[in-house]
Amino acid sequence: MNNNLPQVKTVKLLFVAVDEQQQAMFNMAFKMHNTTNYQVVDAASGEKPELVIVDGDTSAGVTAWHKAKGVYEGSVVVFFSKSPPPVTAPYLSKPIKFDTLFLSLRNLMQGNGVWVVNSSSSPSHSSTTPAVRTTGTATHSPVSHLRASEITIPRFDPNVGLLGAFREVLAQQRNAAILIDEKPVLAVFSNIQQVWVAVDSEQLKAYCRQGHVNVKIKQ
């Protein structure tokens, strides 16, 4: 047994009043993440979660958050909403984004990311940044007249590589993560017709041009 292998930390997580669509997006993100194993538990299981995410946008959002905070003492109970909470609470904003989600979750687990509401109902950690105005004469770039030239488009098979995997997922109408060399590239949510892109545009173009890559589809 190799004791030098890195140990993957497991974090037990519970959703409260979070709809299936939002949960599906979280679960897909968890499948694309290898550093921490986020294990979603059910309230009926009796297992104590380390992290509780409460949807604050429901009609009973604040009440649900207060109740969860009382039930799961010692756990980090997060207020998950489009707008900052009206109470002092660990805060995760909607919509979730793959490139910032795991940093946000790690910060919340470490006791950071708390939205503080003071007596004047103004968040103490928020700040207002003045708008920057620039003055001066606008300059116009000369319009370059380009001469038509021949363009060579290499042939490619859309049924292989990243495009092939993407077409396969769409054809089967399923939610799946697409990885290349074990690194997340796309998360496809067929049921809501949304796609997460986990790489920059240039890297995505490069992957699309490659016909023979180590592609894996994870459900």
C-alpha positions as CSV (number, residue, x, y, z in Angstrom):
1,M,0.0,0.0,0.0
2,N,1.4,3.4,-1.0
3,N,1.1,5.8,1.9
4,N,2.5,8.6,-0.2
5,L,-0.7,8.9,-2.2
6,P,-2.5,12.2,-1.5
7,Q,-5.6,11.8,0.7
8,V,-8.8,13.2,-0.7
9,K,-10.8,15.0,2.0
10,T,-14.5,14.1,2.3
11,V,-17.0,16.7,3.2
12,K,-20.6,15.7,4.0
13,L,-23.1,18.2,2.6
14,L,-26.8,18.6,3.1
15,F,-29.2,20.5,0.9
16,V,-32.2,22.2,2.5
17,A,-35.1,23.5,0.3
18,V,-32.8,23.4,-2.8
19,D,-34.7,22.3,-5.9
20,E,-33.7,19.4,-8.0
21,Q,-32.3,21.5,-10.8
22,Q,-29.9,23.3,-8.5
23,Q,-28.9,20.1,-6.8
24,A,-28.2,18.6,-10.2
25,M,-25.8,21.4,-11.0
26,F,-24.0,21.0,-7.7
27,N,-23.7,17.2,-8.2
28,M,-22.3,17.7,-11.7
29,A,-19.7,20.1,-10.4
30,F,-18.8,17.7,-7.6
31,K,-18.1,15.0,-10.3
32,M,-15.8,17.3,-12.1
33,H,-13.8,18.1,-8.9
34,N,-11.0,15.8,-7.7
35,T,-9.4,17.6,-4.8
36,T,-12.3,17.3,-2.3
37,N,-15.0,14.6,-2.2
38,Y,-18.3,16.3,-1.5
39,Q,-20.7,13.6,-0.3
40,V,-24.4,14.7,-0.4
41,V,-26.3,13.2,2.6
42,D,-30.1,13.0,3.3
43,A,-31.6,14.5,6.3
44,A,-33.3,11.2,7.1
45,S,-29.9,9.4,7.2
46,G,-29.0,10.7,10.6
47,E,-25.5,11.6,9.4
48,K,-24.2,14.9,10.6
49,P,-23.2,17.2,7.7
50,E,-20.3,19.5,7.9
51,L,-21.8,21.9,5.4
52,V,-25.5,22.7,5.0
53,I,-26.7,24.7,2.0
54,V,-30.1,26.4,2.5
55,D,-32.0,28.0,-0.4
56,G,-32.8,31.5,0.8
57,D,-34.9,32.4,-2.2
58,T,-37.9,30.3,-1.1
59,S,-40.8,31.8,0.7
60,A,-39.5,30.4,4.0
61,G,-35.8,31.0,3.2
62,V,-34.8,33.0,6.3
63,T,-36.9,30.7,8.6
64,A,-35.4,27.6,7.0
65,W,-31.9,28.9,7.5
66,H,-32.6,29.7,11.2
67,K,-34.1,26.3,11.7
68,A,-31.2,24.5,10.0
69,K,-28.7,26.5,12.1
70,G,-30.5,25.3,15.3
71,V,-30.7,21.7,14.1
72,Y,-27.2,21.3,12.8
73,E,-25.1,23.0,15.5
74,G,-21.4,22.9,14.7
75,S,-22.1,22.7,11.0
76,V,-21.5,25.6,8.5
77,V,-25.0,26.6,7.5
78,V,-24.9,28.6,4.3
79,F,-27.5,31.0,3.0
80,F,-27.7,30.3,-0.8
81,S,-29.5,33.1,-2.7
82,K,-29.4,35.6,-5.6
83,S,-29.2,38.5,-3.2
84,P,-27.3,38.9,0.0
85,P,-29.1,37.6,3.1
86,P,-31.0,40.0,5.5
87,V,-29.2,38.3,8.4
88,T,-25.6,37.7,9.2
89,A,-24.8,34.4,7.6
90,P,-22.3,32.4,5.5
91,Y,-23.3,33.4,2.0
92,L,-23.1,31.6,-1.4
93,S,-24.5,33.6,-4.3
94,K,-26.6,32.3,-7.2
95,P,-26.0,31.2,-9.8
96,I,-23.1,28.9,-9.0
97,K,-20.1,29.0,-11.3
98,F,-17.7,26.2,-11.7
99,D,-14.6,28.4,-11.7
100,T,-15.4,29.9,-8.3
101,L,-17.6,27.3,-6.6
102,F,-15.0,25.2,-4.9
103,L,-12.9,28.2,-3.7
104,S,-16.2,29.6,-2.2
105,L,-17.0,26.3,-0.5
106,R,-13.5,26.0,0.9
107,N,-13.7,29.6,2.2
108,L,-17.0,28.9,3.8
109,M,-15.7,25.7,5.5
110,Q,-12.8,27.8,6.9
111,G,-15.2,30.3,8.5
112,N,-14.9,32.9,5.8
113,G,-17.5,34.2,3.3
114,V,-19.8,35.5,6.0
115,W,-22.2,38.3,5.0
116,V,-22.4,40.6,8.0
117,V,-25.4,42.8,8.6
118,N,-25.0,45.6,11.1
119,S,-27.6,47.6,13.0
120,S,-28.2,50.0,10.1
121,S,-28.9,47.0,7.8
122,S,-25.8,47.8,5.8
123,P,-23.4,44.9,5.3
124,S,-20.2,45.8,7.1
125,H,-17.9,44.1,4.7
126,S,-19.4,45.6,1.5
127,S,-17.9,48.6,-0.1
128,T,-19.0,51.0,-2.8
129,T,-16.5,51.6,-5.6
130,P,-16.9,54.9,-7.3
131,A,-17.4,54.9,-11.0
132,V,-14.3,55.7,-13.0
133,R,-14.8,58.3,-15.6
134,T,-12.4,59.0,-18.4
135,T,-12.2,62.3,-20.3
136,G,-10.6,63.2,-23.5
137,T,-11.2,63.0,-27.2
138,A,-12.2,59.7,-28.7
139,T,-9.9,58.3,-31.2
140,H,-11.0,56.3,-34.2
141,S,-8.8,53.5,-35.5
142,P,-8.4,53.5,-39.3
143,V,-10.5,50.9,-41.0
144,S,-8.2,48.4,-42.7
145,H,-9.4,47.1,-46.1
146,L,-8.8,43.4,-46.2
147,R,-8.5,41.6,-49.5
148,A,-10.4,38.4,-49.8
149,S,-8.1,35.4,-49.6
150,E,-8.4,31.7,-49.7
151,I,-9.1,29.9,-46.5
152,T,-8.3,26.3,-46.0
153,I,-10.6,24.4,-43.6
154,P,-9.2,21.1,-42.5
155,R,-11.6,18.2,-42.6
156,F,-12.6,16.7,-39.3
157,D,-14.9,14.0,-38.0
158,P,-17.5,15.6,-35.7
159,N,-18.2,12.2,-34.2
160,V,-14.9,11.8,-32.4
161,G,-13.0,13.8,-29.8
162,L,-14.7,16.5,-27.7
163,L,-17.4,17.3,-30.3
164,G,-18.2,13.6,-30.6
165,A,-18.6,13.3,-26.8
166,F,-20.8,16.4,-26.7
167,R,-23.0,15.2,-29.5
168,E,-23.3,11.8,-27.8
169,V,-24.5,13.4,-24.5
170,L,-27.0,15.6,-26.4
171,A,-28.3,12.7,-28.4
172,Q,-29.0,10.7,-25.2
173,Q,-30.6,13.7,-23.4
174,R,-28.6,13.2,-20.2
175,N,-26.7,15.3,-17.8
176,A,-23.0,14.5,-17.9
177,A,-19.5,15.9,-17.4
178,I,-17.0,15.7,-20.2
179,L,-13.3,15.4,-19.2
180,I,-10.1,15.4,-21.2
181,D,-7.1,13.8,-19.6
182,E,-9.1,13.6,-16.4
183,K,-9.6,17.4,-16.3
184,P,-13.1,18.9,-16.5
185,V,-13.9,20.7,-19.8
186,L,-17.7,20.7,-20.1
187,A,-20.7,20.0,-17.9
188,V,-23.9,19.4,-20.0
189,F,-27.3,19.8,-18.5
190,S,-29.6,18.5,-21.3
191,N,-32.8,18.9,-19.2
192,I,-32.4,22.6,-18.8
193,Q,-30.3,23.2,-22.0
194,Q,-27.3,24.7,-20.3
195,V,-23.6,24.0,-20.6
196,W,-20.8,24.9,-18.2
197,V,-17.4,25.5,-19.7
198,A,-14.5,24.9,-17.4
199,V,-11.7,26.1,-19.7
200,D,-11.0,29.3,-21.5
201,S,-12.1,29.8,-25.1
202,E,-8.7,29.3,-26.6
203,Q,-8.3,25.9,-24.8
204,L,-11.8,24.9,-25.9
205,K,-11.0,25.7,-29.5
206,A,-7.8,23.7,-29.3
207,Y,-9.7,20.7,-27.9
208,C,-12.3,20.9,-30.6
209,R,-9.6,20.7,-33.3
210,Q,-8.1,17.5,-31.8
211,G,-9.7,14.3,-33.1
212,H,-7.7,11.9,-30.9
213,V,-7.9,12.9,-27.2
214,N,-8.5,11.0,-24.0
215,V,-12.2,11.9,-23.5
216,K,-14.3,10.6,-20.7
217,I,-18.0,11.1,-20.0
218,K,-19.1,11.0,-16.4
219,Q,-22.7,10.9,-15.3
